Amino acid sequence: MKTALENYHDRMRRALDHIDRHLDDTLDLDVVSAVAAFSKFHFHRQFSATFGLSVHRYVQLARMKRASYALAYRETLNVTEIALDAGYGAPDAFARAFRQRFDQSPSAFRKSPEWEAWLAAFGPLDNARKRLMTREFTMQDVTIRDVAPTPVAYMEHRGDPATIGATIQRFIAWRKASGLTPGNSATFNIFHSDPATTAPEQYRMDLCVGTDQQVQPLGEMVEAGEIPGGRCAVIRITGNADDLAPAALYLYRDWLPASGEEARDFPIYCQRLTLFPDVPEHEAVTDLFLPLQ
């Protein structure tokens, strides 16, 4: 039987989940408090005490995150479309709010984002989600698959993880120029380093696209490689997958010792099956692979 505290947290999680799933809808205090079945006269204080943000501020940040992703990674959308999608009635109002948040105009951010300022701006949103929304994994969440070898083209990111957004932008531009879009080719990330134990300047992650075509660098440092086939332990993450550390930690700390398996000499990697902002963040799907002997 659930304790009163567990029930309370469940209702708060329900409110946050509703917001994340309905960013295009009305999300005022009346609506969100009703979802959580709390009195609207007290809910704003309850929400702020639990998540460190007001309902209004949380909604603003969630919509602004979606807008910033669209600006940085989806050049086919113009600023007016993105402004309306973020809940602003006019591009000027969106531009003022965006500049206040990131100290850049939307057009300047699209051209050359200041990623450190971007990360700092969304720190409160990430912290709010982590307070009650961090997923706990079990042995039943892990499957073992026989994976076929996958030829890839890859671009290496070397350096501070905070600046990886710039590498992603270049990789997306190269994929588009090469005709290797997410619609016709698989997306992988190979994690050569653990950011928790690696100096920022030594951090390495490879951005990969599945292809057996001859690699054309087109002015970028792109090379051909392969994700080897073999047995892998796999966890599927549905929703926000900016931080895969909890899933990786579970695999290494809990699942691997209890499974009797041995890890193979290839880094942990993931496949991005559906990508935010192409789909709403709660619908993004990522598979995390731990290669096994």
C-alpha positions as CSV (number, residue, x, y, z in Angstrom):
1,M,0.0,0.0,0.0
2,K,1.4,3.4,-0.9
3,T,2.3,5.8,1.8
4,A,0.8,9.3,1.8
5,L,4.2,10.7,0.6
6,E,4.3,8.2,-2.3
7,N,0.8,9.2,-3.3
8,Y,1.7,12.9,-3.1
9,H,4.7,12.4,-5.3
10,D,2.7,10.4,-7.8
11,R,0.3,13.2,-8.2
12,M,3.1,15.7,-8.7
13,R,4.7,13.4,-11.3
14,R,1.3,13.3,-13.1
15,A,1.3,17.1,-13.3
16,L,4.8,17.2,-14.8
17,D,4.0,14.4,-17.2
18,H,0.8,16.2,-18.4
19,I,2.7,19.4,-19.0
20,D,5.4,17.6,-21.1
21,R,2.8,15.8,-23.1
22,H,0.6,18.8,-23.8
23,L,2.9,21.7,-24.5
24,D,0.6,22.9,-27.3
25,D,-2.4,23.1,-25.0
26,T,-3.6,25.5,-22.3
27,L,-1.4,24.8,-19.3
28,D,-2.6,27.3,-16.7
29,L,-2.8,26.7,-12.9
30,D,-6.5,25.6,-13.2
31,V,-5.6,22.9,-15.7
32,V,-2.5,21.5,-14.1
33,S,-3.8,21.5,-10.5
34,A,-6.9,19.6,-11.7
35,V,-4.7,16.9,-13.3
36,A,-2.9,16.4,-10.0
37,A,-6.1,16.7,-8.0
38,F,-4.9,19.5,-5.8
39,S,-6.6,22.8,-4.8
40,K,-5.6,25.5,-7.3
41,F,-5.3,27.9,-4.3
42,H,-2.3,26.1,-2.9
43,F,-1.0,24.2,-5.9
44,H,1.4,26.9,-7.1
45,R,3.2,26.8,-3.8
46,Q,3.2,23.0,-3.7
47,F,4.6,22.8,-7.2
48,S,7.3,25.4,-6.5
49,A,8.3,23.7,-3.3
50,T,8.5,20.3,-5.0
51,F,10.3,21.3,-8.3
52,G,11.9,24.6,-7.5
53,L,10.0,26.3,-10.3
54,S,6.5,27.8,-10.7
55,V,4.1,26.1,-13.1
56,H,4.3,29.1,-15.4
57,R,8.1,29.1,-15.4
58,Y,8.3,25.3,-16.0
59,V,5.9,25.6,-19.0
60,Q,7.9,28.5,-20.4
61,L,11.2,26.6,-20.1
62,A,9.8,23.4,-21.6
63,R,8.4,25.3,-24.6
64,M,11.6,27.3,-25.0
65,K,13.7,24.2,-25.0
66,R,11.7,22.8,-27.9
67,A,12.0,26.1,-29.7
68,S,15.8,26.2,-29.2
69,Y,16.2,22.7,-30.5
70,A,14.2,23.6,-33.6
71,L,16.4,26.7,-34.1
72,A,19.6,24.8,-33.7
73,Y,18.8,21.6,-35.5
74,R,15.9,22.1,-37.8
75,E,16.6,24.9,-40.3
76,T,13.5,24.2,-42.4
77,L,11.4,25.9,-39.7
78,N,11.4,29.7,-39.8
79,V,11.5,31.8,-36.7
80,T,7.8,32.8,-37.0
81,E,6.7,29.1,-37.0
82,I,9.0,28.4,-34.0
83,A,7.7,31.4,-32.1
84,L,4.0,30.3,-32.6
85,D,5.0,26.8,-31.6
86,A,6.5,28.1,-28.4
87,G,3.2,29.9,-27.5
88,Y,4.1,33.4,-28.5
89,G,1.7,35.4,-30.6
90,A,4.4,37.3,-32.5
91,P,8.0,36.8,-33.4
92,D,9.0,40.1,-31.6
93,A,7.7,38.8,-28.3
94,F,9.5,35.5,-28.8
95,A,12.7,37.3,-29.8
96,R,12.6,39.4,-26.6
97,A,12.0,36.4,-24.4
98,F,14.7,34.4,-26.1
99,R,17.3,37.1,-25.8
100,Q,16.5,37.5,-22.2
101,R,17.0,33.8,-21.6
102,F,20.1,33.2,-23.8
103,D,21.6,36.7,-24.4
104,Q,21.3,36.0,-28.1
105,S,18.6,36.7,-30.7
106,P,16.9,33.6,-32.2
107,S,18.7,34.3,-35.6
108,A,22.1,34.6,-33.9
109,F,21.5,31.5,-31.9
110,R,20.5,29.6,-35.1
111,K,23.8,30.7,-36.7
112,S,26.2,30.3,-33.8
113,P,24.7,29.1,-30.5
114,E,26.4,29.9,-27.2
115,W,26.0,26.4,-25.8
116,E,27.3,27.1,-22.3
117,A,24.6,29.8,-21.8
118,W,22.1,27.4,-23.3
119,L,22.9,24.7,-20.7
120,A,22.8,27.2,-17.9
121,A,19.4,28.4,-18.9
122,F,17.9,24.9,-18.9
123,G,19.6,23.8,-15.6
124,P,16.4,24.6,-13.6
125,L,14.3,22.6,-16.0
126,D,16.6,19.6,-15.8
127,N,16.8,19.9,-12.0
128,A,13.0,20.0,-11.7
129,R,12.6,16.8,-13.8
130,K,15.2,15.0,-11.9
131,R,13.6,15.6,-8.5
132,L,10.8,13.1,-9.0
133,M,11.0,11.9,-12.6
134,T,14.3,10.0,-12.7
135,R,13.5,6.5,-13.9
136,E,14.4,3.4,-11.8
137,F,15.4,0.3,-13.9
138,T,14.9,-3.3,-13.1
139,M,16.3,-6.6,-14.5
140,Q,13.1,-6.9,-16.6
141,D,14.0,-3.7,-18.5
142,V,17.1,-5.3,-20.0
143,T,17.0,-7.6,-23.0
144,I,19.9,-9.4,-24.7
145,R,20.0,-9.1,-28.5
146,D,22.2,-10.5,-31.2
147,V,23.2,-7.4,-33.2
148,A,24.4,-7.5,-36.8
149,P,27.5,-5.5,-37.7
150,T,26.6,-2.0,-38.8
151,P,28.8,0.1,-41.1
152,V,28.7,3.7,-40.1
153,A,30.1,7.1,-41.0
154,Y,31.2,9.0,-37.9
155,M,32.2,12.4,-36.7
156,E,34.2,12.6,-33.5
157,H,33.4,15.1,-30.8
158,R,36.5,15.7,-28.6
159,G,36.3,18.1,-25.8
160,D,34.0,19.6,-23.2
161,P,30.5,17.8,-23.3
162,A,29.0,21.2,-22.9
163,T,30.0,22.1,-26.4
164,I,28.7,19.0,-28.2
165,G,25.8,21.0,-29.6
166,A,28.2,22.6,-32.1
167,T,29.4,19.2,-33.3
168,I,25.8,18.0,-33.6
169,Q,25.0,21.0,-35.8
170,R,27.9,20.2,-38.1
171,F,27.0,16.5,-38.2
172,I,23.4,17.3,-39.1
173,A,24.5,19.7,-41.9
174,W,26.9,17.0,-43.2
175,R,24.1,14.3,-43.1
176,K,21.8,16.6,-45.0
177,A,24.4,17.3,-47.7
178,S,25.1,13.6,-48.0
179,G,21.5,12.6,-48.2
180,L,21.7,10.5,-45.0
181,T,18.8,11.9,-43.1
182,P,17.2,10.3,-40.0
183,G,14.4,9.2,-42.2
184,N,16.6,6.9,-44.3
185,S,19.6,6.1,-42.1
186,A,20.0,5.1,-38.5
187,T,21.5,7.4,-35.8
188,F,24.0,6.2,-33.3
189,N,26.2,7.7,-30.5
190,I,29.3,5.8,-29.3
191,F,30.4,6.9,-25.8
192,H,34.2,6.4,-25.5
193,S,34.4,8.4,-22.2
194,D,32.4,8.8,-19.0
195,P,31.9,12.5,-18.4
196,A,31.8,11.9,-14.7
197,T,35.4,10.5,-14.6
198,T,37.0,12.2,-17.7
199,A,38.5,15.6,-17.9
200,P,36.4,17.8,-20.1
201,E,39.2,18.4,-22.7
202,Q,39.6,14.6,-23.0
203,Y,36.0,13.7,-23.4
204,R,35.2,11.8,-26.6
205,M,31.9,10.7,-28.2
206,D,31.3,9.7,-31.8
207,L,28.2,10.8,-33.8
208,C,27.4,8.1,-36.3
209,V,25.0,7.4,-39.1
210,G,24.4,3.9,-40.4
211,T,25.6,3.6,-44.1
212,D,27.5,1.3,-46.4
213,Q,28.0,4.1,-48.9
214,Q,31.5,5.5,-49.6
215,V,32.1,8.3,-47.1
216,Q,32.3,11.8,-48.6
217,P,33.7,14.2,-45.9
218,L,32.5,17.3,-47.7
219,G,35.0,19.5,-45.8
220,E,34.2,17.8,-42.4
221,M,36.2,15.3,-40.4
222,V,34.0,12.3,-41.2
223,E,35.4,8.8,-41.4
224,A,34.1,5.3,-42.2
225,G,33.8,2.8,-39.3
226,E,31.8,-0.1,-38.0
227,I,29.8,-0.9,-34.9
228,P,30.6,-4.6,-34.5
229,G,28.0,-7.3,-34.3
230,G,27.5,-9.6,-31.4
231,R,25.5,-10.0,-28.2
232,C,24.4,-6.8,-26.4
233,A,22.4,-6.0,-23.2
234,V,19.9,-3.4,-24.2
235,I,17.8,-0.9,-22.3
236,R,15.1,1.1,-24.1
237,I,14.6,4.7,-22.8
238,T,11.4,6.4,-23.8
239,G,11.3,10.2,-23.3
240,N,14.0,12.6,-22.5
241,A,17.4,11.0,-23.2
242,D,19.8,13.9,-22.9
243,D,21.3,12.1,-19.9
244,L,21.8,8.4,-20.3
245,A,23.9,8.1,-17.2
246,P,21.2,6.6,-15.0
247,A,20.6,3.8,-17.5
248,A,24.3,3.2,-18.0
249,L,24.9,3.1,-14.3
250,Y,22.2,0.5,-13.8
251,L,23.7,-1.7,-16.5
252,Y,27.2,-1.5,-15.0
253,R,26.4,-1.4,-11.3
254,D,23.4,-3.7,-11.0
255,W,22.6,-5.7,-14.1
256,L,26.1,-6.8,-15.2
257,P,27.2,-8.2,-11.8
258,A,23.9,-10.1,-11.3
259,S,23.7,-11.4,-14.9
260,G,26.9,-13.5,-14.9
261,E,27.8,-11.8,-18.3
262,E,31.1,-10.2,-19.2
263,A,31.4,-6.9,-21.1
264,R,33.0,-7.0,-24.5
265,D,35.9,-4.7,-25.6
266,F,33.8,-2.1,-27.3
267,P,32.3,1.1,-25.8
268,I,28.7,1.4,-24.7
269,Y,26.6,3.0,-27.4
270,C,23.1,4.0,-28.2
271,Q,20.7,4.2,-31.2
272,R,18.4,7.2,-31.4
273,L,15.3,5.6,-32.9
274,T,13.2,8.7,-32.8
275,L,14.6,12.2,-32.2
276,F,13.4,15.3,-30.4
277,P,12.2,17.7,-31.8
278,D,11.0,15.6,-34.8
279,V,8.7,14.0,-32.2
280,P,7.6,15.4,-28.8
281,E,10.3,14.9,-26.2
282,H,8.1,12.3,-24.3
283,E,7.9,10.2,-27.4
284,A,11.6,10.1,-28.2
285,V,13.0,6.5,-28.1
286,T,16.6,5.5,-27.5
287,D,18.2,2.1,-27.1
288,L,21.3,1.9,-25.0
289,F,23.6,-1.1,-25.9
290,L,26.2,-2.7,-23.6
291,P,28.3,-5.1,-25.8
292,L,28.8,-8.6,-24.2
293,Q,31.2,-11.4,-24.8
